[in-house]
Amino acid sequence: MRCAMLLAVSSLVLGTTAYGQEVPLHPGQTIRITAPQCGLENHTGSYVDSKGDTLVVAFGTSTMRCAASSVTGLELGYGHKSKVVEGVIIGTLVGAVAGAVFGATTYEECVPESLFDCLLAAESRDQAAIYGTVVGASLGAGVGALVGILTKTDRWVRMPRHRLRVGVAPRLDGGVAFGLSIRL
């Protein structure tokens, strides 16, 4: 009976809902927090603990306590992602423009001296610009992909404020448990 009562009180206090799933924050998880009352505006730190209605966040070597009710924005860090697609797009565009300009400005009419001298040569300045565009876009896409692979950015998931929950529940050993969770 005592266990059933504890379970009922815990579910009421922690506020689990059928349409949402509670995802706990783990100590050491990277977060980006905004809490103007605590002087925090998109500060990146590590979640340490929650004590009552207070969040404890580490910023480098220092820690800060902040009331959960003052948090206006919270983002969870989920690793890094590369910028390959952006690199390919930018590289292709820059390479295409540079190739077109290079092809058009360096065009010279080909004068054949033997059978295959002018086989792949452009027949006009416009055709030279088209050839330059194709070659430049191809080279630019490759360089852009390489730069994109080497460029990493943090991946953040923004949590709406109403999904941040702080809970208090009795424990079987007579103590009190505090919890912080985010409903996805």
C-alpha positions in Angstrom: 0.0 0.0 0.0 2.8 2.4 0.9 4.5 1.7 -2.5 1.3 2.3 -4.4 0.7 5.6 -2.5 4.3 6.6 -3.3 3.8 5.8 -7.0 0.6 7.8 -7.1 2.1 10.8 -5.4 5.2 10.6 -7.6 3.3 10.6 -10.8 1.2 13.6 -9.7 4.2 15.6 -8.6 6.4 14.8 -11.6 3.5 15.4 -14.0 4.0 12.7 -16.6 1.4 13.0 -19.4 0.2 10.6 -22.0 1.1 12.8 -25.0 4.6 13.6 -23.8 7.6 11.6 -22.9 9.8 12.7 -20.0 13.5 12.9 -20.9 15.8 13.5 -17.9 18.8 15.7 -18.0 22.0 13.8 -17.1 24.8 15.4 -15.2 27.5 16.5 -17.6 25.1 17.1 -20.5 25.8 20.2 -22.5 23.1 22.8 -22.3 22.6 26.4 -23.5 20.5 28.3 -21.0 18.8 31.7 -21.0 17.7 33.1 -17.6 17.8 36.9 -17.5 17.2 37.0 -13.8 20.4 35.1 -13.3 22.3 37.1 -15.8 22.4 34.3 -18.4 21.8 34.9 -22.1 22.5 31.9 -24.3 25.3 30.7 -22.0 26.7 27.2 -22.8 27.5 25.0 -19.8 27.0 21.6 -18.3 24.1 20.5 -16.3 25.2 19.5 -12.8 22.1 18.9 -10.7 18.7 20.2 -9.6 18.0 20.9 -6.0 14.4 21.7 -5.3 13.4 24.3 -7.9 17.0 25.3 -8.5 19.2 24.3 -11.4 22.9 23.9 -10.9 24.9 24.6 -14.1 28.7 24.5 -14.5 30.4 27.1 -16.7 34.0 26.0 -17.0 35.4 25.9 -13.4 32.6 27.8 -11.8 29.0 26.7 -11.0 25.8 28.8 -10.8 22.5 28.2 -9.2 19.4 29.5 -10.9 15.7 29.1 -10.1 14.0 26.9 -12.7 11.1 29.3 -12.9 13.5 32.1 -14.2 14.7 29.9 -17.2 13.2 31.4 -20.3 15.2 29.3 -22.8 16.9 25.9 -22.7 18.6 24.0 -25.5 20.1 20.6 -25.2 23.4 19.8 -26.9 23.3 16.6 -29.1 26.8 16.4 -30.5 28.2 17.9 -33.6 27.3 17.9 -37.3 29.4 18.7 -40.3 28.7 21.3 -43.0 29.2 19.1 -46.0 26.0 20.1 -47.8 26.6 23.8 -47.3 30.2 23.4 -48.4 29.2 21.6 -51.6 26.6 24.3 -52.4 28.9 27.2 -51.7 31.8 25.5 -53.5 29.8 24.7 -56.5 28.5 28.3 -56.9 31.8 30.0 -56.3 33.6 27.5 -58.6 31.0 27.9 -61.4 31.3 31.7 -61.3 35.1 31.6 -61.2 35.2 29.0 -63.9 32.9 31.0 -66.2 35.0 34.1 -65.8 38.2 32.3 -66.2 37.0 30.4 -69.3 35.6 33.6 -71.0 38.6 35.7 -70.3 41.2 33.2 -71.4 39.5 32.1 -74.6 41.7 32.1 -77.7 40.6 30.8 -81.1 42.2 27.4 -81.8 44.1 27.2 -85.1 44.6 23.5 -86.0 48.1 22.4 -87.1 47.3 18.7 -87.1 44.2 16.4 -87.1 43.3 16.5 -83.3 44.7 19.8 -82.2 41.3 21.5 -81.7 39.3 18.4 -80.7 38.0 19.6 -77.3 38.7 23.3 -77.8 35.9 25.8 -77.4 34.6 27.3 -80.6 33.5 30.6 -79.0 33.9 32.7 -75.9 30.5 31.6 -74.7 31.4 28.0 -75.1 34.7 28.6 -73.2 32.6 30.1 -70.4 30.4 27.0 -70.3 33.4 24.7 -70.2 34.9 26.8 -67.4 31.6 26.7 -65.5 31.4 22.9 -65.6 35.1 22.5 -64.6 34.9 25.2 -61.9 31.7 23.9 -60.4 33.1 20.4 -60.2 36.3 21.5 -58.6 34.5 23.9 -56.3 32.1 21.1 -55.2 35.0 18.9 -54.2 36.8 21.6 -52.3 33.5 22.7 -50.7 32.8 19.1 -49.6 36.3 18.8 -48.1 35.9 22.1 -46.2 32.4 21.1 -45.1 33.7 17.8 -43.7 36.3 19.6 -41.6 33.8 22.2 -40.3 31.8 21.0 -37.4 29.1 22.9 -35.5 27.1 22.0 -32.4 23.7 20.5 -32.8 21.1 22.0 -30.4 17.5 21.1 -29.7 15.4 23.9 -28.3 13.1 23.0 -25.5 10.0 25.1 -25.0 9.8 26.6 -21.5 6.6 24.7 -20.6 8.3 21.4 -21.1 10.9 22.0 -18.4 9.7 20.3 -15.2 11.1 20.2 -11.7 9.6 17.6 -9.4 9.8 16.5 -5.7 8.8 13.1 -4.6 9.1 11.0 -1.4 11.6 8.1 -1.4 11.1 4.7 0.1 13.9 5.3 2.6 12.0 8.3 4.0 14.0 10.9 2.1 12.9 13.2 -0.6 13.9 12.9 -4.3 14.3 15.9 -6.6 14.1 15.6 -10.3 14.4 17.7 -13.5 13.1 16.5 -16.8 12.2 17.8 -20.2 9.1 16.6 -22.1 9.7 16.0 -25.8 
